[in-house]
Amino acid sequence: MSETYITLRSAADFEEIKYNTLVQFLKRNPKHYKIKTQNREGGGRAEVMIAVSSLSPKARRAWRAAQKADG
């Protein structure tokens, strides 16, 4: 089963923390999180994506609930 990645902005929303706080967590503990970069269609800086499995259990439940509501 392939890993599902979401943007840092949405991950911060699911974690109920600020975006910059999540960025600092990533800088301090890079081995704790699975991340990848994805080039943007319009060019510019690559977008950082984080694996859903790297989120807290509470955030994973919120993500699953959002997926059920969308689908």
Gaussian input, Z-matrix of N, CA and C with variables (Angstrom, degrees):
# hf/3-21g

backbone

0 1
 N
 C     1     B1
 C     2     B2     1     A1
 N     3     B3     2     A2     1     D1
 C     4     B4     3     A3     2     D2
 C     5     B5     4     A4     3     D3
 N     6     B6     5     A5     4     D4
 C     7     B7     6     A6     5     D5
 C     8     B8     7     A7     6     D6
 N     9     B9     8     A8     7     D7
 C    10    B10     9     A9     8     D8
 C    11    B11    10    A10     9     D9
 N    12    B12    11    A11    10    D10
 C    13    B13    12    A12    11    D11
 C    14    B14    13    A13    12    D12
 N    15    B15    14    A14    13    D13
 C    16    B16    15    A15    14    D14
 C    17    B17    16    A16    15    D15
 N    18    B18    17    A17    16    D16
 C    19    B19    18    A18    17    D17
 C    20    B20    19    A19    18    D18
 N    21    B21    20    A20    19    D19
 C    22    B22    21    A21    20    D20
 C    23    B23    22    A22    21    D21
 N    24    B24    23    A23    22    D22
 C    25    B25    24    A24    23    D23
 C    26    B26    25    A25    24    D24
 N    27    B27    26    A26    25    D25
 C    28    B28    27    A27    26    D26
 C    29    B29    28    A28    27    D27
 N    30    B30    29    A29    28    D28
 C    31    B31    30    A30    29    D29
 C    32    B32    31    A31    30    D30
 N    33    B33    32    A32    31    D31
 C    34    B34    33    A33    32    D32
 C    35    B35    34    A34    33    D33
 N    36    B36    35    A35    34    D34
 C    37    B37    36    A36    35    D35
 C    38    B38    37    A37    36    D36
 N    39    B39    38    A38    37    D37
 C    40    B40    39    A39    38    D38
 C    41    B41    40    A40    39    D39
 N    42    B42    41    A41    40    D40
 C    43    B43    42    A42    41    D41
 C    44    B44    43    A43    42    D42
 N    45    B45    44    A44    43    D43
 C    46    B46    45    A45    44    D44
 C    47    B47    46    A46    45    D45
 N    48    B48    47    A47    46    D46
 C    49    B49    48    A48    47    D47
 C    50    B50    49    A49    48    D48
 N    51    B51    50    A50    49    D49
 C    52    B52    51    A51    50    D50
 C    53    B53    52    A52    51    D51
 N    54    B54    53    A53    52    D52
 C    55    B55    54    A54    53    D53
 C    56    B56    55    A55    54    D54
 N    57    B57    56    A56    55    D55
 C    58    B58    57    A57    56    D56
 C    59    B59    58    A58    57    D57
 N    60    B60    59    A59    58    D58
 C    61    B61    60    A60    59    D59
 C    62    B62    61    A61    60    D60
 N    63    B63    62    A62    61    D61
 C    64    B64    63    A63    62    D62
 C    65    B65    64    A64    63    D63
 N    66    B66    65    A65    64    D64
 C    67    B67    66    A66    65    D65
 C    68    B68    67    A67    66    D66
 N    69    B69    68    A68    67    D67
 C    70    B70    69    A69    68    D68
 C    71    B71    70    A70    69    D69
 N    72    B72    71    A71    70    D70
 C    73    B73    72    A72    71    D71
 C    74    B74    73    A73    72    D72
 N    75    B75    74    A74    73    D73
 C    76    B76    75    A75    74    D74
 C    77    B77    76    A76    75    D75
 N    78    B78    77    A77    76    D76
 C    79    B79    78    A78    77    D77
 C    80    B80    79    A79    78    D78
 N    81    B81    80    A80    79    D79
 C    82    B82    81    A81    80    D80
 C    83    B83    82    A82    81    D81
 N    84    B84    83    A83    82    D82
 C    85    B85    84    A84    83    D83
 C    86    B86    85    A85    84    D84
 N    87    B87    86    A86    85    D85
 C    88    B88    87    A87    86    D86
 C    89    B89    88    A88    87    D87
 N    90    B90    89    A89    88    D88
 C    91    B91    90    A90    89    D89
 C    92    B92    91    A91    90    D90
 N    93    B93    92    A92    91    D91
 C    94    B94    93    A93    92    D92
 C    95    B95    94    A94    93    D93
 N    96    B96    95    A95    94    D94
 C    97    B97    96    A96    95    D95
 C    98    B98    97    A97    96    D96
 N    99    B99    98    A98    97    D97
 C   100   B100    99    A99    98    D98
 C   101   B101   100   A100    99    D99
 N   102   B102   101   A101   100   D100
 C   103   B103   102   A102   101   D101
 C   104   B104   103   A103   102   D102
 N   105   B105   104   A104   103   D103
 C   106   B106   105   A105   104   D104
 C   107   B107   106   A106   105   D105
 N   108   B108   107   A107   106   D106
 C   109   B109   108   A108   107   D107
 C   110   B110   109   A109   108   D108
 N   111   B111   110   A110   109   D109
 C   112   B112   111   A111   110   D110
 C   113   B113   112   A112   111   D111
 N   114   B114   113   A113   112   D112
 C   115   B115   114   A114   113   D113
 C   116   B116   115   A115   114   D114
 N   117   B117   116   A116   115   D115
 C   118   B118   117   A117   116   D116
 C   119   B119   118   A118   117   D117
 N   120   B120   119   A119   118   D118
 C   121   B121   120   A120   119   D119
 C   122   B122   121   A121   120   D120
 N   123   B123   122   A122   121   D121
 C   124   B124   123   A123   122   D122
 C   125   B125   124   A124   123   D123
 N   126   B126   125   A125   124   D124
 C   127   B127   126   A126   125   D125
 C   128   B128   127   A127   126   D126
 N   129   B129   128   A128   127   D127
 C   130   B130   129   A129   128   D128
 C   131   B131   130   A130   129   D129
 N   132   B132   131   A131   130   D130
 C   133   B133   132   A132   131   D131
 C   134   B134   133   A133   132   D132
 N   135   B135   134   A134   133   D133
 C   136   B136   135   A135   134   D134
 C   137   B137   136   A136   135   D135
 N   138   B138   137   A137   136   D136
 C   139   B139   138   A138   137   D137
 C   140   B140   139   A139   138   D138
 N   141   B141   140   A140   139   D139
 C   142   B142   141   A141   140   D140
 C   143   B143   142   A142   141   D141
 N   144   B144   143   A143   142   D142
 C   145   B145   144   A144   143   D143
 C   146   B146   145   A145   144   D144
 N   147   B147   146   A146   145   D145
 C   148   B148   147   A147   146   D146
 C   149   B149   148   A148   147   D147
 N   150   B150   149   A149   148   D148
 C   151   B151   150   A150   149   D149
 C   152   B152   151   A151   150   D150
 N   153   B153   152   A152   151   D151
 C   154   B154   153   A153   152   D152
 C   155   B155   154   A154   153   D153
 N   156   B156   155   A155   154   D154
 C   157   B157   156   A156   155   D155
 C   158   B158   157   A157   156   D156
 N   159   B159   158   A158   157   D157
 C   160   B160   159   A159   158   D158
 C   161   B161   160   A160   159   D159
 N   162   B162   161   A161   160   D160
 C   163   B163   162   A162   161   D161
 C   164   B164   163   A163   162   D162
 N   165   B165   164   A164   163   D163
 C   166   B166   165   A165   164   D164
 C   167   B167   166   A166   165   D165
 N   168   B168   167   A167   166   D166
 C   169   B169   168   A168   167   D167
 C   170   B170   169   A169   168   D168
 N   171   B171   170   A170   169   D169
 C   172   B172   171   A171   170   D170
 C   173   B173   172   A172   171   D171
 N   174   B174   173   A173   172   D172
 C   175   B175   174   A174   173   D173
 C   176   B176   175   A175   174   D174
 N   177   B177   176   A176   175   D175
 C   178   B178   177   A177   176   D176
 C   179   B179   178   A178   177   D177
 N   180   B180   179   A179   178   D178
 C   181   B181   180   A180   179   D179
 C   182   B182   181   A181   180   D180
 N   183   B183   182   A182   181   D181
 C   184   B184   183   A183   182   D182
 C   185   B185   184   A184   183   D183
 N   186   B186   185   A185   184   D184
 C   187   B187   186   A186   185   D185
 C   188   B188   187   A187   186   D186
 N   189   B189   188   A188   187   D187
 C   190   B190   189   A189   188   D188
 C   191   B191   190   A190   189   D189
 N   192   B192   191   A191   190   D190
 C   193   B193   192   A192   191   D191
 C   194   B194   193   A193   192   D192
 N   195   B195   194   A194   193   D193
 C   196   B196   195   A195   194   D194
 C   197   B197   196   A196   195   D195
 N   198   B198   197   A197   196   D196
 C   199   B199   198   A198   197   D197
 C   200   B200   199   A199   198   D198
 N   201   B201   200   A200   199   D199
 C   202   B202   201   A201   200   D200
 C   203   B203   202   A202   201   D201
 N   204   B204   203   A203   202   D202
 C   205   B205   204   A204   203   D203
 C   206   B206   205   A205   204   D204
 N   207   B207   206   A206   205   D205
 C   208   B208   207   A207   206   D206
 C   209   B209   208   A208   207   D207
 N   210   B210   209   A209   208   D208
 C   211   B211   210   A210   209   D209
 C   212   B212   211   A211   210   D210

   B1=1.4365
   B2=1.5218
   B3=1.3265
   B4=1.4499
   B5=1.5299
   B6=1.2901
   B7=1.4565
   B8=1.5277
   B9=1.3213
   B10=1.4553
   B11=1.5205
   B12=1.3272
   B13=1.4548
   B14=1.5192
   B15=1.3364
   B16=1.4576
   B17=1.5262
   B18=1.3170
   B19=1.4666
   B20=1.5244
   B21=1.3121
   B22=1.4594
   B23=1.5263
   B24=1.3272
   B25=1.4694
   B26=1.5310
   B27=1.3279
   B28=1.4613
   B29=1.5324
   B30=1.3263
   B31=1.4713
   B32=1.5245
   B33=1.3206
   B34=1.4615
   B35=1.5271
   B36=1.3238
   B37=1.4633
   B38=1.5206
   B39=1.3245
   B40=1.4574
   B41=1.5298
   B42=1.3371
   B43=1.4658
   B44=1.5331
   B45=1.3341
   B46=1.4671
   B47=1.5229
   B48=1.3542
   B49=1.4581
   B50=1.5281
   B51=1.3224
   B52=1.4536
   B53=1.5256
   B54=1.3241
   B55=1.4630
   B56=1.5306
   B57=1.3250
   B58=1.4588
   B59=1.5278
   B60=1.3121
   B61=1.4626
   B62=1.5185
   B63=1.3299
   B64=1.4640
   B65=1.5287
   B66=1.3186
   B67=1.4676
   B68=1.5276
   B69=1.3294
   B70=1.4673
   B71=1.5279
   B72=1.3363
   B73=1.4710
   B74=1.5258
   B75=1.3317
   B76=1.4652
   B77=1.5277
   B78=1.3126
   B79=1.4712
   B80=1.5241
   B81=1.3289
   B82=1.4605
   B83=1.5267
   B84=1.3390
   B85=1.4669
   B86=1.5288
   B87=1.3197
   B88=1.4801
   B89=1.5250
   B90=1.3178
   B91=1.4668
   B92=1.5231
   B93=1.3158
   B94=1.4611
   B95=1.5246
   B96=1.3362
   B97=1.4619
   B98=1.5199
   B99=1.3350
   B100=1.4655
   B101=1.5268
   B102=1.3267
   B103=1.4573
   B104=1.5238
   B105=1.3159
   B106=1.4532
   B107=1.5236
   B108=1.3195
   B109=1.4541
   B110=1.5197
   B111=1.3134
   B112=1.4562
   B113=1.5236
   B114=1.3223
   B115=1.4589
   B116=1.5192
   B117=1.3261
   B118=1.4627
   B119=1.5224
   B120=1.3256
   B121=1.4579
   B122=1.5198
   B123=1.3213
   B124=1.4524
   B125=1.5167
   B126=1.3088
   B127=1.4544
   B128=1.5194
   B129=1.3033
   B130=1.4623
   B131=1.5122
   B132=1.3120
   B133=1.4607
   B134=1.5301
   B135=1.3029
   B136=1.4682
   B137=1.5231
   B138=1.3215
   B139=1.4519
   B140=1.5211
   B141=1.3283
   B142=1.4559
   B143=1.5222
   B144=1.3321
   B145=1.4570
   B146=1.5322
   B147=1.3282
   B148=1.4600
   B149=1.5285
   B150=1.3144
   B151=1.4660
   B152=1.5275
   B153=1.3085
   B154=1.4607
   B155=1.5250
   B156=1.3102
   B157=1.4688
   B158=1.5299
   B159=1.3343
   B160=1.4589
   B161=1.5254
   B162=1.3198
   B163=1.4585
   B164=1.5233
   B165=1.3170
   B166=1.4596
   B167=1.5260
   B168=1.3274
   B169=1.4684
   B170=1.5319
   B171=1.3154
   B172=1.4642
   B173=1.5296
   B174=1.3222
   B175=1.4627
   B176=1.5278
   B177=1.3277
   B178=1.4660
   B179=1.5267
   B180=1.3392
   B181=1.4632
   B182=1.5290
   B183=1.3265
   B184=1.4640
   B185=1.5234
   B186=1.3279
   B187=1.4646
   B188=1.5303
   B189=1.3548
   B190=1.4628
   B191=1.5233
   B192=1.3135
   B193=1.4631
   B194=1.5280
   B195=1.3220
   B196=1.4608
   B197=1.5290
   B198=1.3199
   B199=1.4609
   B200=1.5299
   B201=1.3292
   B202=1.4614
   B203=1.5264
   B204=1.3255
   B205=1.4646
   B206=1.5207
   B207=1.3467
   B208=1.4572
   B209=1.5228
   B210=1.3172
   B211=1.4640
   B212=1.4608
   A1=108.85
   A2=116.62
   A3=119.50
   A4=110.96
   A5=114.97
   A6=123.20
   A7=109.69
   A8=117.40
   A9=122.52
   A10=108.79
   A11=116.55
   A12=122.43
   A13=110.16
   A14=116.07
   A15=122.14
   A16=108.38
   A17=116.61
   A18=120.38
   A19=110.54
   A20=115.71
   A21=120.05
   A22=111.00
   A23=116.67
   A24=120.72
   A25=110.44
   A26=117.37
   A27=119.49
   A28=110.89
   A29=117.70
   A30=120.52
   A31=110.33
   A32=116.87
   A33=120.75
   A34=110.44
   A35=116.91
   A36=120.28
   A37=111.41
   A38=117.78
   A39=121.06
   A40=111.81
   A41=117.28
   A42=122.02
   A43=111.66
   A44=116.35
   A45=123.47
   A46=111.56
   A47=114.90
   A48=122.23
   A49=107.82
   A50=116.58
   A51=120.58
   A52=110.29
   A53=115.19
   A54=122.37
   A55=110.81
   A56=117.14
   A57=120.36
   A58=112.52
   A59=117.03
   A60=120.61
   A61=110.50
   A62=116.40
   A63=120.73
   A64=110.76
   A65=117.02
   A66=120.90
   A67=109.88
   A68=117.42
   A69=120.81
   A70=111.33
   A71=117.59
   A72=120.67
   A73=110.02
   A74=116.41
   A75=120.68
   A76=111.12
   A77=116.93
   A78=120.42
   A79=111.32
   A80=116.66
   A81=120.30
   A82=112.81
   A83=116.88
   A84=121.28
   A85=110.47
   A86=118.55
   A87=118.98
   A88=113.59
   A89=118.95
   A90=120.74
   A91=112.06
   A92=117.81
   A93=122.44
   A94=112.31
   A95=117.25
   A96=121.93
   A97=110.85
   A98=115.96
   A99=121.48
   A100=106.38
   A101=116.05
   A102=119.57
   A103=109.90
   A104=115.29
   A105=121.26
   A106=106.95
   A107=116.07
   A108=120.51
   A109=109.06
   A110=114.73
   A111=121.22
   A112=107.07
   A113=116.45
   A114=120.38
   A115=110.43
   A116=115.40
   A117=120.74
   A118=109.38
   A119=115.58
   A120=120.16
   A121=112.02
   A122=117.48
   A123=121.07
   A124=113.52
   A125=117.77
   A126=121.84
   A127=110.93
   A128=116.47
   A129=120.98
   A130=111.78
   A131=114.90
   A132=121.67
   A133=110.52
   A134=115.97
   A135=121.07
   A136=109.93
   A137=115.28
   A138=121.64
   A139=109.54
   A140=117.09
   A141=122.11
   A142=108.25
   A143=115.23
   A144=122.20
   A145=108.05
   A146=116.92
   A147=122.05
   A148=108.76
   A149=116.37
   A150=121.44
   A151=110.06
   A152=116.09
   A153=120.75
   A154=109.87
   A155=117.60
   A156=120.88
   A157=112.68
   A158=117.48
   A159=121.03
   A160=112.48
   A161=117.31
   A162=120.94
   A163=110.66
   A164=115.53
   A165=120.42
   A166=109.50
   A167=118.02
   A168=120.14
   A169=112.92
   A170=117.08
   A171=121.10
   A172=110.69
   A173=116.71
   A174=121.39
   A175=110.68
   A176=117.40
   A177=120.20
   A178=111.29
   A179=116.66
   A180=119.91
   A181=110.72
   A182=117.27
   A183=121.26
   A184=110.45
   A185=117.44
   A186=121.08
   A187=110.82
   A188=116.32
   A189=120.00
   A190=111.42
   A191=117.12
   A192=120.86
   A193=110.51
   A194=116.99
   A195=120.56
   A196=110.58
   A197=117.81
   A198=121.07
   A199=110.86
   A200=116.47
   A201=120.11
   A202=110.63
   A203=117.31
   A204=120.86
   A205=111.01
   A206=117.69
   A207=121.07
   A208=111.35
   A209=116.83
   A210=121.23
   A211=111.00
   D1=131.74
   D2=-176.50
   D3=-80.29
   D4=155.51
   D5=-178.85
   D6=-76.83
   D7=139.80
   D8=177.22
   D9=-99.75
   D10=130.20
   D11=-179.06
   D12=-116.18
   D13=143.43
   D14=175.87
   D15=-129.28
   D16=165.88
   D17=-178.85
   D18=-71.71
   D19=159.43
   D20=178.26
   D21=-64.08
   D22=-36.22
   D23=-179.51
   D24=-61.28
   D25=-47.62
   D26=-179.89
   D27=-70.90
   D28=-33.41
   D29=176.92
   D30=-63.16
   D31=-40.90
   D32=178.12
   D33=-64.02
   D34=-37.90
   D35=176.87
   D36=-64.36
   D37=-44.13
   D38=178.72
   D39=-66.02
   D40=-34.78
   D41=178.42
   D42=-78.01
   D43=-12.82
   D44=-177.13
   D45=60.07
   D46=44.14
   D47=174.47
   D48=-131.93
   D49=168.70
   D50=178.55
   D51=-75.83
   D52=154.17
   D53=-179.67
   D54=-56.88
   D55=-48.18
   D56=-177.79
   D57=-64.67
   D58=-30.67
   D59=176.22
   D60=-64.65
   D61=-42.97
   D62=178.04
   D63=-64.27
   D64=-39.57
   D65=177.77
   D66=-61.37
   D67=-41.41
   D68=178.22
   D69=-65.68
   D70=-38.82
   D71=175.64
   D72=-59.32
   D73=-42.84
   D74=-179.54
   D75=-64.47
   D76=-39.14
   D77=179.84
   D78=-68.08
   D79=-37.87
   D80=-176.10
   D81=-78.43
   D82=-32.97
   D83=-176.45
   D84=-131.32
   D85=67.06
   D86=-176.25
   D87=-65.99
   D88=-24.63
   D89=-179.11
   D90=-78.90
   D91=-16.88
   D92=-178.52
   D93=-78.69
   D94=-21.68
   D95=-174.89
   D96=-118.13
   D97=143.10
   D98=173.29
   D99=-96.25
   D100=116.41
   D101=-179.53
   D102=-128.30
   D103=158.51
   D104=172.93
   D105=-148.41
   D106=160.70
   D107=177.44
   D108=-109.87
   D109=148.83
   D110=-178.72
   D111=-133.72
   D112=127.71
   D113=179.09
   D114=-66.82
   D115=142.37
   D116=177.90
   D117=-82.60
   D118=150.12
   D119=-178.36
   D120=-65.98
   D121=-37.89
   D122=-177.67
   D123=-86.66
   D124=5.06
   D125=-177.46
   D126=90.27
   D127=-171.61
   D128=-179.09
   D129=93.57
   D130=-165.01
   D131=-177.96
   D132=-68.23
   D133=142.94
   D134=179.66
   D135=-67.15
   D136=146.30
   D137=-179.68
   D138=-87.89
   D139=133.36
   D140=-179.58
   D141=-89.68
   D142=129.88
   D143=-179.86
   D144=-117.17
   D145=144.81
   D146=-179.47
   D147=-120.82
   D148=142.25
   D149=-179.89
   D150=-71.31
   D151=140.25
   D152=178.60
   D153=-62.82
   D154=-32.45
   D155=179.64
   D156=-66.81
   D157=-16.52
   D158=178.23
   D159=-84.62
   D160=-9.31
   D161=-178.77
   D162=-80.27
   D163=166.03
   D164=177.33
   D165=-69.89
   D166=159.62
   D167=179.06
   D168=-57.14
   D169=-38.20
   D170=178.79
   D171=-63.32
   D172=-42.65
   D173=179.66
   D174=-68.25
   D175=-36.63
   D176=177.58
   D177=-64.14
   D178=-40.48
   D179=176.74
   D180=-63.34
   D181=-41.49
   D182=178.51
   D183=-64.46
   D184=-39.01
   D185=178.45
   D186=-64.84
   D187=-43.89
   D188=178.55
   D189=-63.00
   D190=-40.12
   D191=178.29
   D192=-63.96
   D193=-39.20
   D194=177.97
   D195=-67.25
   D196=-35.81
   D197=178.36
   D198=-66.86
   D199=-39.03
   D200=178.50
   D201=-67.56
   D202=-37.58
   D203=-179.96
   D204=-68.51
   D205=-35.79
   D206=179.71
   D207=-75.95
   D208=-35.63
   D209=-175.32
   D210=-93.41

